[in-house]
Amino acid sequence: MVDLVIRNAAQVITCAKIGLEAPFAGNEAGELGLTTGGVAIEDGKIVATGPAAADMEAKQIIDADGGLVMPGFVDCHTHAVFCGGRADEFEMRAKGTPYHTIAERGGGIHSSVRMLREATDEELEASTRKHLDWFLEHGTTSIEAKSGYGLSLEHELRSLRTLGMDHTVEVTRTCLAAHSVPVEYKGDPRGYLEMVANEIYPAVIEEGLAEYCDVFCERGVFSFHEAQLILEAGRELGLRPRVHADQLTASGGARVAVRVDAITADHIEFASQKDAVAMRDAGVIGVFLPAANYILDQDDRPPARSFIGARCPVAVATDFNPGSAPTVSMPLTINMACVRFGMTIAEGIVSATINAACAIEREHEIGSLERGKQADVLICDVSDYRDLVYYFGRNAVKTVIKNGRVVLR
């Protein structure tokens, strides 16, 4: 007798490898591992899936009622720690004010920096906990979350400590101190990066506050060479690199990711077929962030089909942040990836589960429903996986199970 059995599922998405190597790429990019029946769980782990699992005896039985059962979403790029939103800037953009103009007037990232620095520890924790609750409500059970709205030793450490709070949603932390040049270092990006390398990174390592470092490689922020230098500095201390790459211009961020052996290159609107091949050969995962592309109404979009055709593994993430992607909904984000980037629904789901788990190097624990893996499971009130994404803007998540325990129903 096992601890828990989910029965009567019309479809079960396993994303099981079945001989394939994760992350899935190329023709396997949309392999959902579909079956029916249910899932059996014991001691917080998956023990079986499919029709046989549904027939096992259990201490607790959950009827999926003809719904969809799938792995919990893994959101591999978020900015979950901030205080206060920027709806005023959204309205300004809706009226035609360009993003860069808002930033020049003291908005953008610097607006969030001011709000975070002015917030008390209690306010920052309450805001971040609220954001993590939102993720859970929408079926996301694990996230990667970045600092980057502190831009000083004190406030970057505060941010990363806050992300280490006790919460059902598992958080993998990234130090994004190189998100922008703070006002106190205006005109001196190299000076700021020296402070990041010599003060912030060592303190982060000493307290064990992050696994990764990241940089916004973009014209007007940090150049190709500056991005490479700061990521190499972090890597030498033990922080694995990630890159905000080629979002607004062809900044060379994807090439930086290849040079520094980054785990991911994210955004990549201006990446090329050559970049896709280089990233594939270097083992760099491309992370698409369609919500930001949508909110900023960018004409340029990442060459998703070229990446998939080149067998470069890709993931999809929300980029949840107060400025350019204020959403925690992975199904909505997948819908945008389908509409704007030309991905299939199945590719989007794979990219938000097993491939996203690879993007935070947790694929052996989460991201798929396979024997021995952590039982992070969703029950959704749709009978066809396509409806999860097709009915956009609706939260179809009915039950969330984390580590084999029902945490939301």
GUZAFI-865233 format. One record per residue (C-alpha): residue number from 1; residue in one letter; x, y, z. Coordinates in steps of 0.05 Angstrom, whole numbers, plus 32768, in hexadecimal, padded with zeros to 4 digits. Each point is the difference from the previous one (the first is absolute). Last residue first. Layout:
+-----+------+------+------+------+
:  nr : rest :    x :    y :    z :
+-----+------+------+------+------+
: NUM :    a :    X :    Y :    Z :
...
+-----+------+------+------+------+
//
This chain:
+-----+------+------+------+------+
:  nr : rest :    x :    y :    z :
+-----+------+------+------+------+
: 409 :    r : 7F79 : 81BA : 7FBC :
: 408 :    l : 8045 : 801A : 8012 :
: 407 :    v : 8038 : 7FE0 : 8028 :
: 406 :    v : 7FF0 : 7FB6 : 7FF6 :
: 405 :    r : 803E : 7FDB : 8015 :
: 404 :    g : 802B : 7FD3 : 7FD5 :
: 403 :    n : 803B : 8030 : 7FFE :
: 402 :    k : 7FD1 : 8036 : 7FE7 :
: 401 :    i : 7FB9 : 7FF0 : 7FE8 :
: 400 :    v : 7FD7 : 8037 : 7FE0 :
: 399 :    t : 7FB6 : 7FF7 : 7FF2 :
: 398 :    k : 7FCF : 8025 : 7FD2 :
: 397 :    v : 802E : 8023 : 7FCF :
: 396 :    a : 7FD6 : 8019 : 7FC5 :
: 395 :    n : 8012 : 804A : 800B :
: 394 :    r : 7FDF : 8025 : 7FC6 :
: 393 :    g : 8026 : 8036 : 7FDA :
: 392 :    f : 8007 : 7FD5 : 7FC2 :
: 391 :    y : 7FCF : 7FC9 : 7FF0 :
: 390 :    y : 802E : 7FE0 : 7FCC :
: 389 :    v : 8038 : 7FF3 : 8032 :
: 388 :    l : 7FDF : 7FCF : 8030 :
: 387 :    d : 7FD1 : 7FED : 7FC7 :
: 386 :    r : 803A : 7FDF : 7FDB :
: 385 :    y : 800A : 7FD0 : 8039 :
: 384 :    d : 7FBC : 7FE1 : 7FF4 :
: 383 :    s : 7FD2 : 7FED : 803A :
: 382 :    v : 8002 : 8044 : 8022 :
: 381 :    d : 7FF5 : 800C : 804A :
: 380 :    c : 804A : 7FFC : 8012 :
: 379 :    i : 8022 : 7FD2 : 8032 :
: 378 :    l : 8048 : 8013 : 800C :
: 377 :    v : 8039 : 7FD6 : 801B :
: 376 :    d : 8042 : 800C : 8024 :
: 375 :    a : 8010 : 7FB9 : 8017 :
: 374 :    q : 804C : 8003 : 8002 :
: 373 :    k : 801E : 7FCD : 7FD1 :
: 372 :    g : 800A : 7FB6 : 800F :
: 371 :    r : 7FD3 : 7FE6 : 7FC9 :
: 370 :    e : 7FF3 : 8036 : 7FCC :
: 369 :    l : 7FCF : 803A : 7FFD :
: 368 :    s : 802A : 8037 : 7FE2 :
: 367 :    g : 801D : 8044 : 8012 :
: 366 :    i : 8020 : 7FEF : 8043 :
: 365 :    e : 8038 : 7FD8 : 8020 :
: 364 :    h : 8031 : 7FE9 : 7FCA :
: 363 :    e : 7FF0 : 803E : 7FD7 :
: 362 :    r : 8017 : 8030 : 8036 :
: 361 :    e : 8037 : 8024 : 7FDA :
: 360 :    i : 7FDA : 8042 : 8000 :
: 359 :    a : 7FF8 : 8000 : 7FB4 :
: 358 :    c : 7FF8 : 7FB4 : 8002 :
: 357 :    a : 7FC1 : 800B : 802A :
: 356 :    a : 7FE8 : 8030 : 7FCA :
: 355 :    n : 800A : 7FC9 : 7FCD :
: 354 :    i : 7FD7 : 7FD0 : 802A :
: 353 :    t : 7FC7 : 802F : 800F :
: 352 :    a : 7FF5 : 8043 : 7FDC :
: 351 :    s : 8023 : 7FED : 7FC0 :
: 350 :    v : 7FDB : 7FBD : 7FFD :
: 349 :    i : 7FBF : 8027 : 8006 :
: 348 :    g : 8014 : 8031 : 7FCA :
: 347 :    e : 8016 : 7FC9 : 7FD1 :
: 346 :    a : 7FBD : 7FDE : 8009 :
: 345 :    i : 7FDA : 8040 : 7FF2 :
: 344 :    t : 8028 : 800A : 7FC0 :
: 343 :    m : 8032 : 803A : 7FFA :
: 342 :    g : 7FF7 : 8037 : 7FCD :
: 341 :    f : 801F : 8039 : 8029 :
: 340 :    r : 7FC6 : 8030 : 8006 :
: 339 :    v : 7FC3 : 7FD4 : 8004 :
: 338 :    c : 801F : 7FC0 : 801D :
: 337 :    a : 802F : 8023 : 8030 :
: 336 :    m : 7FC7 : 802E : 8015 :
: 335 :    n : 7FD5 : 7FC3 : 8011 :
: 334 :    i : 803B : 7FE3 : 8026 :
: 333 :    t : 8002 : 8040 : 802A :
: 332 :    l : 7FB6 : 7FFB : 800E :
: 331 :    p : 8009 : 7FB8 : 8016 :
: 330 :    m : 803C : 8016 : 802C :
: 329 :    s : 7FD9 : 8034 : 8025 :
: 328 :    v : 802B : 802A : 802F :
: 327 :    t : 7FF5 : 8041 : 7FDB :
: 326 :    p : 801B : 8047 : 8006 :
: 325 :    a : 8031 : 7FFA : 7FC6 :
: 324 :    s : 8022 : 8042 : 7FEB :
: 323 :    g : 8003 : 802B : 803F :
: 322 :    p : 7FED : 7FDD : 8040 :
: 321 :    n : 8021 : 7FBE : 7FF1 :
: 320 :    f : 7FEC : 7FB9 : 7FED :
: 319 :    d : 802F : 7FE9 : 7FC8 :
: 318 :    t : 7FC8 : 7FCD : 7FF1 :
: 317 :    a : 802D : 7FC7 : 7FE9 :
: 316 :    v : 8006 : 7FD5 : 7FC1 :
: 315 :    a : 8039 : 7FCE : 7FF5 :
: 314 :    v : 8029 : 7FEF : 7FC3 :
: 313 :    p : 8031 : 7FC9 : 7FEC :
: 312 :    c : 8028 : 800F : 7FC1 :
: 311 :    r : 7FEE : 7FCA : 7FCE :
: 310 :    a : 800D : 802E : 7FC5 :
: 309 :    g : 7FB7 : 7FFA : 7FEC :
: 308 :    i : 7FEB : 8012 : 8046 :
: 307 :    f : 802B : 803E : 7FFF :
: 306 :    s : 7FEB : 8013 : 7FBA :
: 305 :    r : 7FB7 : 7FF6 : 8013 :
: 304 :    a : 8008 : 802E : 803B :
: 303 :    p : 8021 : 8038 : 7FDA :
: 302 :    p : 7FF7 : 8032 : 8039 :
: 301 :    r : 7FD0 : 8039 : 7FF2 :
: 300 :    d : 800C : 8045 : 7FE4 :
: 299 :    d : 7FC2 : 802B : 7FFA :
: 298 :    q : 8000 : 800C : 804A :
: 297 :    d : 7FBF : 8012 : 8022 :
: 296 :    l : 8024 : 800E : 8043 :
: 295 :    i : 7FC9 : 7FD9 : 8022 :
: 294 :    y : 8003 : 7FC8 : 7FCC :
: 293 :    n : 804B : 7FF7 : 7FFF :
: 292 :    a : 7FFF : 8002 : 804C :
: 291 :    a : 7FCB : 7FCA : 8001 :
: 290 :    p : 8024 : 7FD7 : 7FCB :
: 289 :    l : 803E : 7FF0 : 802A :
: 288 :    f : 8026 : 7FCA : 7FD9 :
: 287 :    v : 8039 : 7FDD : 8022 :
: 286 :    g : 8037 : 7FE2 : 7FD4 :
: 285 :    i : 8027 : 7FC9 : 8022 :
: 284 :    v : 804C : 8001 : 7FFB :
: 283 :    g : 8022 : 7FBD : 7FF4 :
: 282 :    a : 803A : 801D : 7FDA :
: 281 :    d : 7FEF : 7FDD : 7FBE :
: 280 :    r : 7FB7 : 8015 : 8007 :
: 279 :    m : 8013 : 8048 : 8011 :
: 278 :    a : 802D : 8003 : 7FC2 :
: 277 :    v : 7FC9 : 7FE4 : 7FD4 :
: 276 :    a : 7FCC : 8031 : 801B :
: 275 :    d : 8031 : 803A : 7FFA :
: 274 :    k : 800C : 7FF0 : 7FB7 :
: 273 :    q : 7FB5 : 7FFE : 7FF5 :
: 272 :    s : 7FFE : 8046 : 801E :
: 271 :    a : 7FF0 : 8021 : 8042 :
: 270 :    f : 7FDB : 8042 : 7FFE :
: 269 :    e : 7FC5 : 7FED : 802C :
: 268 :    i : 802E : 7FD7 : 802C :
: 267 :    h : 7FD6 : 8009 : 8041 :
: 266 :    d : 802C : 7FD3 : 802B :
: 265 :    a : 8043 : 7FDE : 7FF4 :
: 264 :    t : 8006 : 7FC5 : 802F :
: 263 :    i : 8031 : 7FD3 : 8025 :
: 262 :    a : 803A : 802D : 7FF0 :
: 261 :    d : 8042 : 7FE4 : 7FE7 :
: 260 :    v : 8022 : 8045 : 8002 :
: 259 :    r : 800C : 8005 : 7FB5 :
: 258 :    v : 7FBD : 7FE2 : 7FEB :
: 257 :    a : 7FD9 : 802F : 802C :
: 256 :    v : 8028 : 803B : 7FE6 :
: 255 :    r : 7FEF : 7FEC : 7FB9 :
: 254 :    a : 7FB6 : 8000 : 8013 :
: 253 :    g : 8009 : 8045 : 801F :
: 252 :    g : 801D : 801D : 7FC1 :
: 251 :    s : 7FD9 : 8041 : 8005 :
: 250 :    a : 7FD3 : 7FF4 : 7FC4 :
: 249 :    t : 7FCD : 8030 : 801C :
: 248 :    l : 7FC5 : 8001 : 8030 :
: 247 :    q : 8004 : 7FBA : 801D :
: 246 :    d : 8044 : 7FE8 : 7FE7 :
: 245 :    a : 8012 : 7FDB : 8040 :
: 244 :    h : 7FEE : 8003 : 804A :
: 243 :    v : 8036 : 7FCE : 8012 :
: 242 :    r : 800A : 7FC7 : 8031 :
: 241 :    p : 8043 : 7FEE : 8020 :
: 240 :    r : 800E : 7FCB : 8037 :
: 239 :    l : 8018 : 8021 : 8040 :
: 238 :    g : 803D : 7FDD : 801D :
: 237 :    l : 8030 : 8039 : 800E :
: 236 :    e : 8023 : 7FFA : 7FBC :
: 235 :    r : 7FBB : 7FFE : 7FE0 :
: 234 :    g : 7FED : 8043 : 801E :
: 233 :    a : 803E : 8022 : 7FE5 :
: 232 :    e : 7FF5 : 7FDF : 7FBD :
: 231 :    l : 7FB9 : 801B : 8000 :
: 230 :    i : 8019 : 8045 : 800F :
: 229 :    l : 8034 : 7FFF : 7FC9 :
: 228 :    q : 7FD3 : 7FE4 : 7FCB :
: 227 :    a : 7FCA : 8033 : 800D :
: 226 :    e : 8032 : 8039 : 7FFE :
: 225 :    h : 801C : 7FE6 : 7FBE :
: 224 :    f : 7FBB : 7FFA : 7FDF :
: 223 :    s : 7FEA : 8043 : 801C :
: 222 :    f : 7FD8 : 800D : 803F :
: 221 :    v : 7FC5 : 8031 : 8001 :
: 220 :    g : 7FFA : 8031 : 7FC6 :
: 219 :    r : 8003 : 7FC8 : 7FCD :
: 218 :    e : 7FED : 7FBF : 8021 :
: 217 :    c : 801F : 7FC8 : 8029 :
: 216 :    f : 7FD5 : 7FFE : 803E :
: 215 :    v : 802A : 7FD4 : 802D :
: 214 :    d : 7FF5 : 7FC0 : 8028 :
: 213 :    c : 8020 : 7FDA : 8039 :
: 212 :    y : 7FEB : 7FBB : 8017 :
: 211 :    e : 7FFD : 7FD3 : 803E :
: 210 :    a : 7FEB : 8036 : 8031 :
: 209 :    l : 7FFF : 8013 : 804A :
: 208 :    g : 8036 : 7FD2 : 801C :
: 207 :    e : 8014 : 8034 : 8034 :
: 206 :    e : 8049 : 8003 : 7FEC :
: 205 :    i : 7FEE : 7FF9 : 7FB6 :
: 204 :    v : 7FD1 : 803C : 8001 :
: 203 :    a : 8034 : 8028 : 8027 :
: 202 :    p : 8036 : 7FEF : 7FCD :
: 201 :    y : 7FD1 : 8013 : 7FC7 :
: 200 :    i : 7FEC : 8043 : 801D :
: 199 :    e : 8044 : 801C : 8014 :
: 198 :    n : 8037 : 7FF5 : 7FCC :
: 197 :    a : 7FD8 : 7FEB : 7FC3 :
: 196 :    v : 7FC5 : 802E : 800C :
: 195 :    m : 802E : 803A : 8014 :
: 194 :    e : 8029 : 7FF6 : 7FC1 :
: 193 :    l : 7FBF : 7FFF : 7FD9 :
: 192 :    y : 7FEE : 8044 : 801D :
: 191 :    g : 8042 : 801E : 7FED :
: 190 :    r : 7FFB : 7FE4 : 7FBA :
: 189 :    p : 7FBA : 801E : 7FF8 :
: 188 :    d : 8019 : 8046 : 8012 :
: 187 :    g : 7FD2 : 8033 : 7FDF :
: 186 :    k : 7FCD : 7FFB : 8038 :
: 185 :    y : 801F : 7FDA : 803B :
: 184 :    e : 7FD3 : 801F : 8036 :
: 183 :    v : 7FC5 : 7FFA : 7FD0 :
: 182 :    p : 8006 : 7FB4 : 7FFD :
: 181 :    v : 801C : 7FE0 : 7FC0 :
: 180 :    s : 7FD0 : 7FC9 : 7FEB :
: 179 :    h : 7FF2 : 7FB6 : 800B :
: 178 :    a : 8047 : 7FEE : 8014 :
: 177 :    a : 7FEA : 7FF0 : 8047 :
: 176 :    l : 7FD9 : 7FC7 : 7FE1 :
: 175 :    c : 8011 : 7FCC : 8035 :
: 174 :    t : 7FD8 : 7FC2 : 7FF0 :
: 173 :    r : 7FD8 : 7FD5 : 8032 :
: 172 :    t : 7FDC : 7FBE : 7FF5 :
: 171 :    v : 7FBD : 8005 : 8023 :
: 170 :    e : 7FD2 : 7FC7 : 8013 :
: 169 :    v : 7FB8 : 8015 : 8007 :
: 168 :    t : 7FE5 : 7FE6 : 8042 :
: 167 :    h : 8021 : 803A : 8025 :
: 166 :    d : 8036 : 8009 : 8035 :
: 165 :    m : 8026 : 8040 : 7FEE :
: 164 :    g : 803F : 7FFC : 7FD6 :
: 163 :    l : 7FE7 : 8034 : 7FD0 :
: 162 :    t : 8003 : 8032 : 8039 :
: 161 :    r : 8049 : 7FF1 : 800A :
: 160 :    l : 800D : 800D : 7FB7 :
: 159 :    s : 7FDD : 8044 : 8002 :
: 158 :    r : 8022 : 8016 : 8040 :
: 157 :    l : 8044 : 7FED : 7FE3 :
: 156 :    e : 7FF2 : 8029 : 7FC2 :
: 155 :    h : 7FE9 : 8038 : 802D :
: 154 :    e : 803D : 8006 : 802C :
: 153 :    l : 8034 : 7FF6 : 7FCA :
: 152 :    s : 7FDF : 8030 : 7FD0 :
: 151 :    l : 7FD7 : 7FF8 : 7FC0 :
: 150 :    g : 7FC0 : 7FED : 8027 :
: 149 :    y : 7FD0 : 7FF2 : 7FC8 :
: 148 :    g : 802C : 7FC9 : 7FE3 :
: 147 :    s : 7FF0 : 7FC2 : 8028 :
: 146 :    k : 7FEB : 7FC5 : 7FD6 :
: 145 :    a : 7FCE : 7FC7 : 8007 :
: 144 :    e : 8001 : 7FBB : 7FE2 :
: 143 :    i : 7FBE : 7FDF : 800E :
: 142 :    s : 7FE1 : 7FBF : 8018 :
: 141 :    t : 7FB8 : 7FEB : 800C :
: 140 :    t : 7FDC : 802A : 7FCC :
: 139 :    g : 7FB7 : 7FEB : 7FFC :
: 138 :    h : 7FDE : 8044 : 7FFA :
: 137 :    e : 7FEF : 8004 : 804B :
: 136 :    l : 8048 : 7FEE : 800F :
: 135 :    f : 801C : 803A : 7FD8 :
: 134 :    w : 7FD0 : 8031 : 8022 :
: 133 :    d : 8015 : 7FE7 : 8045 :
: 132 :    l : 8049 : 800D : 7FEC :
: 131 :    h : 7FED : 8048 : 7FEE :
: 130 :    k : 7FDD : 800B : 8043 :
: 129 :    r : 803E : 7FE4 : 8024 :
: 128 :    t : 802A : 8033 : 7FDA :
: 127 :    s : 7FD4 : 803A : 8015 :
: 126 :    a : 7FFD : 7FEA : 8049 :
: 125 :    e : 804C : 7FF5 : 8002 :
: 124 :    l : 800E : 8045 : 7FE3 :
: 123 :    e : 7FD0 : 8021 : 802F :
: 122 :    e : 801D : 7FDD : 803D :
: 121 :    d : 8047 : 8012 : 7FEB :
: 120 :    t : 7FEB : 8048 : 7FFB :
: 119 :    a : 7FF7 : 801F : 7FBB :
: 118 :    e : 8026 : 803F : 7FEA :
: 117 :    r : 8036 : 7FD9 : 7FDC :
: 116 :    l : 7FCC : 7FD6 : 7FDC :
: 115 :    m : 7FD8 : 803C : 7FE9 :
: 114 :    r : 803D : 8026 : 7FE7 :
: 113 :    v : 801A : 7FC3 : 7FDA :
: 112 :    s : 7FBB : 7FF5 : 7FE1 :
: 111 :    s : 8001 : 8047 : 7FE3 :
: 110 :    h : 8048 : 7FF6 : 7FEA :
: 109 :    i : 7FEC : 7FC3 : 7FD7 :
: 108 :    g : 7FD0 : 8029 : 7FD6 :
: 107 :    g : 7FF2 : 8047 : 8015 :
: 106 :    g : 8031 : 8038 : 800C :
: 105 :    r : 7FED : 802C : 7FC5 :
: 104 :    e : 8034 : 7FDD : 7FD3 :
: 103 :    a : 7FDE : 7FBD : 8011 :
: 102 :    i : 7FBC : 801A : 7FE9 :
: 101 :    t : 8020 : 8018 : 7FBF :
: 100 :    h : 8020 : 7FBC : 7FF6 :
:  99 :    y : 7FBC : 7FDD : 8006 :
:  98 :    p : 7FE1 : 802D : 7FCB :
:  97 :    t : 7FC5 : 802D : 8013 :
:  96 :    g : 7FC5 : 7FEF : 7FD3 :
:  95 :    k : 7FC2 : 8004 : 802C :
:  94 :    a : 8005 : 7FB6 : 800F :
:  93 :    r : 8048 : 800C : 8014 :
:  92 :    m : 7FE9 : 8033 : 8033 :
:  91 :    e : 7FCB : 7FD0 : 801A :
:  90 :    f : 8034 : 7FCA : 800B :
:  89 :    e : 802C : 8034 : 8022 :
:  88 :    d : 7FC9 : 8011 : 8031 :
:  87 :    a : 7FF4 : 7FB6 : 800C :
:  86 :    r : 8046 : 7FFB : 801C :
:  85 :    g : 7FF7 : 7FD2 : 803C :
:  84 :    g : 8018 : 8004 : 8048 :
:  83 :    c : 8035 : 7FD9 : 8024 :
:  82 :    f : 802E : 7FCF : 7FDD :
:  81 :    v : 8018 : 7FB8 : 8005 :
:  80 :    a : 7FE2 : 7FD3 : 7FCB :
:  79 :    h : 802C : 8012 : 7FC5 :
:  78 :    t : 7FF3 : 7FC0 : 7FDA :
:  77 :    h : 8023 : 7FD2 : 7FCE :
:  76 :    c : 7FFC : 7FB4 : 8006 :
:  75 :    d : 7FB7 : 7FF8 : 8010 :
:  74 :    v : 7FF6 : 7FB5 : 800C :
:  73 :    f : 7FB7 : 7FEC : 7FF9 :
:  72 :    g : 7FE7 : 7FC6 : 802A :
:  71 :    p : 7FFF : 7FBF : 7FD9 :
:  70 :    m : 7FBE : 7FEB : 7FDF :
:  69 :    v : 7FBB : 7FE4 : 800D :
:  68 :    l : 7FC7 : 8017 : 7FD2 :
:  67 :    g : 7FB7 : 7FF6 : 8013 :
:  66 :    g : 7FCE : 7FC7 : 7FFD :
:  65 :    d : 7FEB : 8008 : 8048 :
:  64 :    a : 8048 : 8002 : 801A :
:  63 :    d : 7FE7 : 7FD6 : 803B :
:  62 :    i : 8031 : 8004 : 8039 :
:  61 :    i : 800C : 7FC2 : 802A :
:  60 :    q : 8023 : 7FFE : 8043 :
:  59 :    k : 801B : 7FC3 : 8025 :
:  58 :    a : 800B : 7FDE : 7FBE :
:  57 :    e : 7FF2 : 7FC0 : 7FD9 :
:  56 :    m : 801A : 8000 : 7FB9 :
:  55 :    d : 7FCF : 8002 : 7FC5 :
:  54 :    a : 8011 : 8047 : 7FE9 :
:  53 :    a : 804A : 7FEE : 7FFD :
:  52 :    a : 7FF1 : 7FC7 : 7FCF :
:  51 :    p : 7FDB : 802F : 7FD1 :
:  50 :    g : 803B : 8031 : 7FFB :
:  49 :    t : 8036 : 8016 : 8031 :
:  48 :    a : 8027 : 7FDD : 8037 :
:  47 :    v : 802B : 800C : 803E :
:  46 :    i : 8005 : 804C : 8000 :
:  45 :    k : 8020 : 801A : 8040 :
:  44 :    g : 7FE7 : 8023 : 803F :
:  43 :    d : 8005 : 7FC1 : 802A :
:  42 :    e : 7FD4 : 7FDA : 7FCF :
:  41 :    i : 7FD9 : 801B : 7FC5 :
:  40 :    a : 7FD7 : 7FDE : 7FC9 :
:  39 :    v : 7FEA : 8026 : 7FC2 :
:  38 :    g : 7FC3 : 7FF9 : 7FD4 :
:  37 :    g : 7FD9 : 7FDF : 7FC8 :
:  36 :    t : 8017 : 8019 : 7FBC :
:  35 :    t : 8041 : 8008 : 7FDA :
:  34 :    l : 8026 : 8038 : 7FDD :
:  33 :    g : 804C : 8001 : 7FFF :
:  32 :    l : 7FFE : 804A : 7FEF :
:  31 :    e : 8034 : 7FFE : 7FC8 :
:  30 :    g : 7FFD : 8047 : 7FE3 :
:  29 :    a : 804A : 800F : 7FF9 :
:  28 :    e : 800E : 7FB8 : 7FE8 :
:  27 :    n : 8006 : 8014 : 7FB7 :
:  26 :    g : 8036 : 8032 : 8012 :
:  25 :    a : 800F : 8003 : 804B :
:  24 :    f : 7FEC : 7FE1 : 8042 :
:  23 :    p : 802C : 8012 : 803B :
:  22 :    a : 8003 : 7FC9 : 8013 :
:  21 :    e : 801B : 7FC1 : 7FDE :
:  20 :    l : 7FCD : 7FD3 : 7FDF :
:  19 :    g : 7FF9 : 7FB7 : 8012 :
:  18 :    i : 7FBB : 8006 : 801C :
:  17 :    k : 800E : 8048 : 8018 :
:  16 :    a : 7FBF : 8008 : 8025 :
:  15 :    c : 7FDC : 8041 : 7FF2 :
:  14 :    t : 7FC9 : 7FDF : 802A :
:  13 :    i : 7FC2 : 8022 : 7FE6 :
:  12 :    v : 7FC4 : 7FD8 : 8019 :
:  11 :    q : 7FC0 : 8004 : 7FD9 :
:  10 :    a : 7FB7 : 7FEF : 800F :
:   9 :    a : 8014 : 7FF8 : 8049 :
:   8 :    n : 7FD3 : 7FD2 : 8029 :
:   7 :    r : 802E : 7FF3 : 803A :
:   6 :    i : 8035 : 8024 : 802A :
:   5 :    v : 801E : 7FD1 : 8033 :
:   4 :    l : 801F : 8013 : 8042 :
:   3 :    d : 8027 : 7FDF : 8038 :
:   2 :    v : 800D : 7FBC : 7FE1 :
:   1 :    m : 7FE4 : 7FBC : 8014 :
+-----+------+------+------+------+
//
